[in-house]
Amino acid sequence: MRKIFIYFGALAIISLLSSCSGSKDARIEPGSITISNDLENTGWINQYTLVKDVAHSGKISSKIDSITQYSFGYSEKFKNISDTLPKSVDFSVWVYFPQTGINGSLVYSIDSVGKNIFWKGIPLKDSVKAANQWKEIKTNIELPRKIMPTDKISIYVWNPDKKTFYVDDMKIIFHNQ
C-alpha cells in the first residue's frame, strides 16, 4: 500500500512539473506552489511577444505595443496546478516603460467552459514613476470561491494604451491556505 502511495505521489509531482513546461522554477512548499519564468524558457502563452530588445535578466523579455496588447503569460487549469484549489494568488513581474504614464494592467482571468467568470486588472500607471528603468510590481488577489478544478486561470500583462513597454521575470505563487 505504501508503494502505491509513493508511486501516485511521485506521479502527481511529475505531472505538475510537466504542466509547467518552460518554467524556470516550479516549487511546492506546504500551502503554496511557486511557478516562475525568466522568459528565457518557452512553454507559456503569447510566446510570439518574446524579443531581445531589452531584458531585466538574461537576453529575452516580452514586448507589448500597438500591435500586441497581451504579454507572455501563464495559463493552466486549476486541476493541473494542484489537487487543492488555491485561495489566493501572488503575481510579480518586472516592467520597463520607455516613457511614464502608460496604462498597462496586470491581469488575472478565470474561464469556465469557454466563458469568463472572473477578471481583475491591477493598473500599472501609478506604480511605474520613472522611464527607462526596470521596476518590480507585486500583487495579490483572493480567488472567487466558485472556481472549479476544470476552470482555467490566465495571468499576464495587458496593454490597452498600445504604447510600447516590456515585461520580464514572472513569478506566480498559488496559496492553498
C-alpha positions, 0 to 999 in steps of 0.5 A: 500500500505504501508503494502505491502511495509513493508511486501516485505521489511521485506521479502527481509531482511529475505531472505538475512539473510537466504542466509547467513546461518552460518554467524556470522554477516550479516549487511546492512548499506546504500551502503554496506552489511557486511557478516562475519564468525568466522568459528565457524558457518557452512553454507559456502563452503569447510566446510570439511577444518574446524579443531581445530588445531589452531584458531585466535578466538574461537576453529575452523579455516580452514586448507589448505595443500597438500591435500586441496588447497581451504579454507572455503569460501563464495559463493552466487549469486549476486541476493541473496546478494542484489537487487543492484549489488555491485561495489566493494568488501572488503575481510579480513581474518586472516592467520597463516603460520607455516613457511614464504614464502608460496604462498597462494592467496586470491581469488575472482571468478565470474561464469556465467552459469557454466563458469568463467568470472572473477578471481583475486588472491591477493598473500599472500607471501609478506604480511605474514613476520613472522611464527607462528603468526596470521596476518590480510590481507585486500583487495579490488577489483572493480567488472567487470561491466558485472556481472549479478544478476544470476552470482555467486561470490566465495571468499576464500583462495587458496593454490597452494604451498600445504604447510600447513597454516590456515585461520580464521575470514572472513569478506566480505563487498559488496559496492553498491556505 
